Amino acid sequence: MSIAENAPSYIRAISPYQPGKPITQLAREMGLPVEKIVKLASNENPLGMSPRARAATQAAMDGIERYPDQFDLTAALAARFGVGMEQVVLGNGSNDVLDLAARVFLAPGRSSVFSQHAFAVYPLATMSAGGECIVVPAKHYGHDLDAMRAAIRSDTRIVWIANPNNPTGNFLPGAQIKAFLQSSPRDVVVVLDEAYNEYLPPADRVDTVAWLKEFPNLVVTRTFSKIHGLAGLRVGYAVTTAEIADLMHRVRQPFNVNNLALAGAIAALDDHAFIAESYEANRRGMEQLVAGLKRLGLEHIPSHGNFVTFKAGDAVKVNQALLKQGVIVRPIGGYALPEHLRVTIGLESENTSFLKALEKALDRTR
C-alpha cells in the first residue's frame, strides 16, 4: 500500500491549483530571452507596485529579523471601513482567508455552493476541508443567483460569490447580491470575494462592508495583489463580524503575513495617485484589447476586472502558438471553458505585442 493512501480520500481527489506559467519557465522551455517574453496570464498590475509601497517595503528590511505585528495594517483597514479591529482578518493573499473560512465552517458531511466558471480556489478550499462542492450552472458565463439560492441544502455552510468573477469578468450589481443575502438562510455564510473591486467604475461600487450590520453571515474578502501591485508579497484580508473573525483567527497561522507585506500594504492603501493611475491604465488597456479582439473577429466576455476572456476556437493550439512567440496568457479549460483563453490587461506595448502574436497564432491554427 502506498503511503499516500493514508491521506483522506478527499485530499487525494484534489487537483492542484495551476498558476499562470512563470516567465522563467517559458524561457527555459522555449529557449527565449526573459526580456523578450510578455506575461499576461496572472492578472498582475503591469505598472508594478505602488511607489509608496516600494519605499515602505525597502525601509522594513531593517526589522526583518523580528516576527511580524499585524496591528498597524489591521487598524488601518478597520479605520478605512469603519469597523472594529476585531472584525478584520489578514491573510497570505485573499486565497488564505478564503481557505480560513472553509476550515472554520466546512467538514465532511457539509457542502458549499458556487457557480460554474467561478474561481478555482472555491472547490480547492471546500475539498481540502472535506466538504462537498455544489456547482451551479452559470448564466451567461456568470452567477445565477436564483439557481444558487435554490441549490442551498440543509448541510450547506458556505456560498462563494466572486464579484467581479474570475476568470469570466462578470459583475453582479449590488442590489442583486443584497437581495440574495436577504433571501438566503442566515446560518449559511456568504463569502463575497471582491478581489477586483477597485477596477469597477465608481458608480458600480457598493459599500458591502456596511451590510455586515444587517447580515451577520457575510464575509467580504479583498486583496492587495491586483490594483495595488503587491501580488508577490501575498497579502489580503477579510472583513466580517467579530464572531466569525474570532473563529478564523483560531485556525489562522500566527505570522501568516510577513513584515515586508505588512509595510507595503499599509503604504499602498493610501497611495491614491497610484490607484487612480492603475485604474485609468486598465480602462485604456481594456478598450485596446476589446477593439483588437473585435478586429480579429473573436467573441469576448464583457469584463469588469483587469483581464478579458475570449473565445479562441482551438484554445490549446492557439495558446501553444502564443507561447512559441513569447506571449503567456491563461488557458482556462479547467474552468469548463476549453475554447477560451484569458488575457490580462498589460501596458499598451504589451497589449500590442499580444494582439500581433494572437493574429499570427490564429493564422497558424486555422
Number of C-alpha atoms within 10 A of each C-alpha: 5 6 6 10 9 9 10 11 12 15 14 13 11 14 11 9 10 10 9 15 17 12 19 13 12 20 17 11 10 12 11 17 13 14 10 12 20 20 25 25 22 21 27 23 25 20 17 15 23 26 18 18 25 20 13 20 21 12 14 16 12 9 11 12 8 9 12 18 14 18 10 13 22 21 16 17 23 17 12 11 14 11 19 16 19 18 20 27 25 28 26 20 25 24 21 23 27 26 21 25 26 27 20 17 21 24 17 13 10 19 24 29 25 26 25 20 24 27 19 16 15 23 23 21 23 29 25 21 23 21 26 21 18 20 16 20 16 17 13 10 19 24 24 17 20 12 14 22 17 10 17 20 15 11 14 23 23 26 23 21 24 26 25 25 25 27 27 29 23 20 20 18 12 15 10 12 16 14 12 16 20 12 11 18 17 14 12 21 24 25 21 22 24 19 26 23 23 21 22 19 11 9 6 13 13 14 8 17 20 13 16 17 11 10 18 18 21 25 26 23 27 24 29 26 23 24 31 28 27 25 21 12 20 22 27 27 25 29 27 28 22 17 12 22 21 16 15 24 18 11 13 21 13 12 14 16 22 19 22 22 26 27 24 29 31 21 21 24 19 16 16 12 11 20 19 14 13 25 19 13 19 25 18 15 23 24 11 16 22 20 12 19 19 11 11 13 11 13 15 18 19 17 20 25 29 29 26 24 24 21 18 23 17 15 22 18 16 25 22 17 20 22 22 17 21 25 24 26 23 23 23 20 14 12 16 11 19 16 16 26 26 26 24 27 29 28 17 17 11 19 21 16 17 26 20 14 20 22 16 15 21 19 11 11 14 9
